[in-house]
Amino acid sequence: MRFNIDPDIRKAATMPSRFYTDADLYSESIEKVFAKSWQFIGDSDLVKVPGQTHPLVLLDGCLNEPIVLTRDVDDRIHCLSNVCTHRGNLVCESGGNDRYLRCRYHGRRFGLDGKFQFMPEFEDVQGFPSDSDHLPTIPFGHWERFLFAAVTPKMSLEDYLKPMVERIGWMPISNFWHDPSRAREYLINANWALYIDNYLEGFHIPFIHAALNATLDYGNYRSELFDSGNVQIGIAGDGEFAFDLPENSPDFGQSIAAYYFWLYPNTMFNFYPWGLSINVVRPVSHDRTKVSFIPYVWDESKIGIGAGAALDRVEREDEVVVELVQRGLRSRLYDRGRYSPKRENGVHQFHRMLASDLG
C-alpha cells in the first residue's frame, strides 16, 4: 500500500489510518525513514576526556544499532560500530577510560579510532588484516555540544540543522547546561507518527491545553516550513513572558514565547526563555512510543514562567488525546481526514515526507 498526499493542502487527505495501525508498515518505516535520518545521541560530556569510551544504542527500541563513542589521545571524538568484525560480539560493554577497544570474546583489539590493531591466532589467515577488519565508522557530527549520528543519512548534518541554527544562533548555546533532575520519559500507547502529528499543529491548543493557551496569542501562532522540518512560533499573549530578543535575531521586535523546532522524523528542539527541551520520539512498536524530554538550562530564574512552565502537564494532556486517537484509528468506519490549510501545514508536510520515503 502506497500513500498519495496531494501537494496542495486544500485538496489533500491525511495518511490512511492503516499507516498508524499496521505492524508491517511500521517495520518498513524503520529502514526507509529512521535508518536514513539523523538522530540526537547526547552531548560531548559522554566522552569528556581523552581515552573515554561510551557505548550506546542508536534509537533504542527501533533501529537498535549498537554504536560506541570514543575520544582518542588527540582529543578527537569518533562514532563507531560497536560490533566486532570477527564474530559480531559487542566490543565495548560498559565504557570507561581505555587506550584501545578490546573484544573479550576472542581478544581482537582496535584503536580508539576504530582501526584494527591485533588478533591472536590469525597468523596463517591470507589477506589479513584488510579494511573490513576495522570497526565501521558511523556518520556523525555535532552542533555546539550536541551530538548526532545516522546509519545512512539523506543529507548532511549541516544542512539538516541550518534553518534552526540560523534562527536561534544568537543564543549562548555553549552556556546551556544539562539538568538531569528535570528529565522525563513517557511511554505512550500510540504510533510514533501520531505523536508527531499532534506536536506539529497548534490547532488543538485552545481545546486541550487551557493553561498553555492562556500564555499564548493563539491568533498569531504560526508554522514555518523548511527542507528538514519546520518551526512553530509561539507568540506571547498580552503581558505574558517572552524572549528578550537581541537586534541580531531575525525575529527582533516580536514577542515570542517559544520556538518549537521539529526535525524530521522524530526530534524536537523546543527553546524557551529558560533554555531548551530536546524531545526525542522513540518508536517501540507500531502502537507504542517512548518520548524523552532532555532539558538544558540557560536561565534557571525563568523556569516556571510562560509557555515553557508546565511541560509535564502539557505532555500528559497530549498523551491522553493521542492514545484516544490511536483507538479511534482502529475503527472500520474511518480512513482519512482533511487538513486545515491555516493550522495543519506542518502535519501536511510531515505526511508528504513520509509518503516520499515510503515510495
Summary of the structure (lengths in Angstrom):
residues: 359
radius of gyration: 22.3
end to end distance: 9.6
largest distance: 78.0
contacts: 1112
relative contact order: 0.17
helix: 28%
strand: 28%
